[in-house]
Amino acid sequence: MKTLLLLSLVCSLLVSPRSISADTVLMADSKKVSVVEYLYADVSDANSILATINSGLLSTYQGKDRAAWQQFYRKKRSKLAKELERLPTSGLSGGDSRAIAAMRKQMKAFTGGGALFSPVAKCQDAARKDIAYPALKSALVACFVEIGNSLSFEDGKINRVSALDLLHETSDPGRRKAVFFAFLPLWQAINGNNEPDSPYRRMIAGAAAEAARNGSEIDNAARDVGLDPAEVERWLVQILDVWRVSSGDAMIEPWDFRFQAGEADRLLGTYIPRESLLPINQRYYRDLGADLEEMGTFYDLYPRPEKAALAYTEFVTHGRMVNGVWRPTVARVSAPYERGGLFVLNELVHENGHVVNITAIRNRPAFVDWPSDLFDEAFADVPSWSIYEPVWQRRYLGHEAPEQLSLRALYSVVVLDVAWSLFELRMFRAPLTDPNALWTEITSRYLHIVSHPELSWWAMRVQLADLPGYMVNYGLGAILTAEMRQHISEALGAFDAGDSRWYGWLSEQLLRYGSERDTRTLMQNFLGRPVSLQALLKQIHRLKPITLQSTGDTDSAGHAIFLSPGYPAGFSQPSSQRPQSAWHGYLWWDLPTRQ
Ligand SMILES: [Zn+2]
């Protein structure tokens, strides 16, 4: 095993990141398929260029404005639909048949540049009992936009992102509780008074019925890991149970959970002003062998009124062969960053994990696409988890938080995602379940959060309405992230402070296939065995529980919190005495398209 691993490593190091491996089939076997495939590439590019223009980032691309691209898209798309129909159904190679299936599937997702994350529906429609599942879903997403972007707090309005920021930063417990309750109108819009026919409860029944017909995100994720859905539930529970045991017994109010976990963010925020986010990110990826500037990646990182209120990454154009030379993928990152901070930086590094994932694809046009939701989210965290390691912080920030505080900041987010994954899995299985009772049961048992079944405070993630079942890609994704990080460290050595071989090696080993390989096969080949839980559990076990007296930041004594023995006394000053610039942006929603 070890020899094989070393051999493959040596071989891959002989190949430069930009070169194309001999065994990657970049062309169709049939000439007819090849022609259609390059037509597909044109349509696919026009689709993503239109989305780029509609995002407000650019008004023209390659000398054409929106109207010109729309015309180009419509014409080529209808030609593509006809040509795909005309292709022979037999006598094709396996690769060509799979490519045709992939094109048909991916084409269904083309919107012709429809604005991402800006639903045309209205939140008030969520109260209507006569609308069908898709319309109800859109109405709930609209509630996140209409109400979530305008929460009343003190004398003004804040958006959900700022409210979540404040939950991390506000040292006054009463004020923190008031921030939490600013979400109430959103929770009510999503789940009414939790009556059996509340908007969410009607929506999840529709989602479960739809999943019974066509499968769910949870089924997809289970298949991608190689588990049956019942095993997925056992894995999620196991992760939560490790957290339950290692995080002590003291109960904490839901409005205090993020604050208690956010100490590392508060310590390091001062060293990460908004202007430093991109330079730090670029430097880290350069050290990993990926020059994002050279790749021509577009960044659109500041808020605009009409802009999507979340971070995401998308293709601008898809890589392909042009006259025998590989023309690389160009990606863009969109985010509404009002401030810097550790969590925002983590998110930006995650987004750029998506960028390097898609720029590394070297395949025929049909497969130059995202591998799978589960893989995409998991891989993006491979580089981003490093920023919670002291060695990374030392190199890129010049300062470090105690390891235990950083790990707590990271894994508290991971276990919340796991909790939401379990919540959705159980709602799908039994859609008549009372969601407030279920969320209370999960969070009180595993996260030691005080029961508040009267509140629908689970309704903070827009994915719950937009893509029911999607949360599992984060919950289970963490298992894959930990596996990949462990395997890379074994093969290449630690990469938390950079390793110039990283991008080239991963391109070769994992990323070049695009959507051609299913995630289960990809991971099995990469690891040399099926995915297991152990790498993630080992990481969570790095947390050492220490029970301390109350810090004065909460209103009950004896909370168990994670602290390193070397926790410096000076760091225990109340947050209110720290500079305002230490506030960090906490972007809670991380949506597809790759988020
Ligand atoms: Zn993402």
Residues whose N, C-alpha, C, O or C-beta is under 5 A from the ligand:
A	BS01	ZN	E377 A380 R594 Q595
